[in-house]
Amino acid sequence: MANEVEAKIRAFIGANLMMGQDATTLSVDDSFLDNGIIDSTGVLELTSFLEDSFGIQVADQEITPANLDSIANLMRFIASKQA
């Protein structure tokens, strides 16, 4: 399950936030903000992707780097929302 979640996240990031670049080069802990991968529009796209792909609701107060700033953070956040 975790591998499927990670694969979906990487596919989305590569296609939508890295403009078609290969997201497999990212470490799970690489910061999207620090690496210039995401901006405010990207955060909105990422939030929609999470809601549509994983059947979760992301509240405004949950849109934080602790939840959304790396693949590892996203995987933890998704798991906590689906629990």
C-alpha atoms as one frame of an Amber mdcrd trajectory, in Angstrom:
protein
   0.000   0.000   0.000   2.727   2.488   0.945   4.570   1.815  -2.312   1.387
   2.490  -4.296   0.823   5.754  -2.438   4.419   6.825  -3.003   4.209   5.919
  -6.701   1.029   7.994  -7.140   2.592  10.950  -5.342   5.786  10.761  -7.421
   3.796  10.511 -10.668   1.745  13.573  -9.739   4.756  15.609  -8.664   6.729
  14.735 -11.774   3.878  15.494 -14.159   2.397  18.549 -12.466   4.955  20.242
 -10.219   8.240  19.329 -11.899   6.953  19.972 -15.419   7.432  16.417 -16.636
  10.792  15.819 -14.964  11.538  12.498 -13.313  10.404  12.635  -9.676  12.146
   9.357  -8.866  15.304  11.378  -8.243  13.698  12.997  -5.193  14.464  11.611
  -1.763  11.333  11.022   0.291  12.596  13.733   2.655  13.446  16.401   0.033
  11.564  19.612   0.776   9.351  20.767  -2.082   9.682  24.368  -0.872  13.457
  24.340  -0.411  13.956  22.743  -3.827  11.637  25.159  -5.645   9.256  22.382
  -6.661   6.066  23.880  -5.279   4.517  27.342  -5.105   1.131  28.574  -3.904
  -0.649  27.351  -7.032   1.098  24.007  -6.683  -0.197  23.690  -3.131  -3.757
  24.054  -4.434  -3.101  21.467  -7.153  -1.538  19.104  -4.620  -4.481  19.498
  -2.243  -6.969  18.688  -5.017  -4.865  15.685  -6.042  -4.837  14.344  -2.478
  -8.581  14.739  -2.086  -9.396  13.185  -5.469  -6.840  10.376  -5.422  -7.033
   9.269  -1.809 -10.604  10.168  -0.824  -9.572  12.499   1.975 -10.541  16.034
   2.905  -7.757  18.536   3.528  -8.841  21.316   5.888  -7.336  24.784   5.502
  -5.454  24.453   8.801  -3.868  21.206   7.548  -2.190  22.940   4.600   1.202
  23.201   6.278   4.758  22.139   5.421   4.554  19.519   8.178   1.874  17.769
   6.108   2.684  18.673   2.506   6.371  19.575   2.072   7.886  16.200   1.166
   6.905  12.765  -0.053   7.421  11.371   3.454   5.224  14.094   4.980   2.524
  13.444   2.386   2.568   9.703   3.027   2.252  10.229   6.800  -0.537  12.757
   6.288  -2.489  10.494   3.936  -2.115   7.532   6.294  -3.346   9.601   9.249
  -6.362  10.835   7.282  -7.287   7.339   6.117  -6.925   5.760   9.584
